[in-house]
Amino acid sequence: MISVILYEDELADSGVSLLTVKVRVMPTCWFLLLRFWFRVDGVLMRLRDTRMHCIFKDDHQQPEASHHHA
């Protein structure tokens, strides 16, 4: 699995904003997790995940996506 930080900011020392992507490729499919994590110290925290999954069948891709909030 490959993990890459796409964006990171410390919000002027008031919190953290972070965007990462993780990718895993296998012979029959691939998975992707895009995660946005946002925290303002003492105020709020948000996490948004976007997951994509694609199965290779007969040279036809069937992508699926879902979003989660916490």
C-alpha positions as CSV (number, residue, x, y, z in Angstrom):
1,M,0.0,0.0,0.0
2,I,1.3,3.4,-0.9
3,S,0.5,6.4,1.3
4,V,1.1,10.1,0.3
5,I,0.4,13.4,2.1
6,L,-1.1,15.7,-0.5
7,Y,-1.7,18.7,1.7
8,E,-0.8,19.7,5.3
9,D,-1.3,23.0,7.2
10,E,-0.9,23.8,10.9
11,L,-3.6,26.6,10.7
12,A,-1.3,29.2,12.2
13,D,-0.8,27.0,15.3
14,S,-4.5,26.7,15.9
15,G,-5.0,23.2,14.7
16,V,-4.3,20.9,11.8
17,S,-5.6,20.3,8.3
18,L,-4.3,17.1,6.5
19,L,-5.2,15.5,3.2
20,T,-3.8,12.0,2.5
21,V,-4.3,9.3,-0.1
22,K,-3.6,5.6,0.2
23,V,-3.6,3.3,-2.9
24,R,-3.4,-0.5,-3.1
25,V,-3.3,-2.2,-6.5
26,M,-3.8,-5.9,-7.0
27,P,-4.1,-8.0,-10.2
28,T,-7.9,-8.1,-10.0
29,C,-8.8,-4.7,-8.4
30,W,-7.6,-1.5,-6.8
31,F,-8.6,0.4,-3.6
32,L,-8.2,4.1,-2.9
33,L,-8.7,5.9,0.4
34,L,-8.7,9.8,0.3
35,R,-8.8,11.1,3.9
36,F,-9.3,14.8,4.9
37,W,-8.7,15.4,8.6
38,F,-9.4,18.9,10.1
39,R,-9.0,20.0,13.7
40,V,-9.3,23.4,15.3
41,D,-7.9,23.3,18.8
42,G,-10.6,23.2,21.5
43,V,-13.4,23.8,18.9
44,L,-14.0,21.1,16.4
45,M,-12.7,18.0,14.6
46,R,-13.8,16.6,11.3
47,L,-12.8,13.6,9.3
48,R,-14.0,12.9,5.8
49,D,-13.1,9.6,4.0
50,T,-13.7,8.9,0.4
51,R,-13.2,5.3,-0.6
52,M,-13.1,4.0,-4.1
53,H,-12.9,0.3,-5.2
54,C,-12.7,-0.9,-8.7
55,I,-12.8,-4.6,-9.9
56,F,-11.4,-5.4,-13.2
57,K,-13.8,-7.7,-15.1
58,D,-13.5,-8.4,-18.8
59,D,-11.6,-5.1,-19.5
60,H,-14.6,-3.2,-17.9
61,Q,-14.1,-1.3,-14.7
62,Q,-16.8,-1.0,-12.1
63,P,-15.9,1.9,-9.7
64,E,-17.7,2.3,-6.4
65,A,-17.4,5.3,-4.1
66,S,-18.6,6.0,-0.6
67,H,-18.2,9.0,1.8
68,H,-18.0,8.8,5.6
69,H,-18.2,11.6,8.1
70,A,-17.1,11.4,11.8
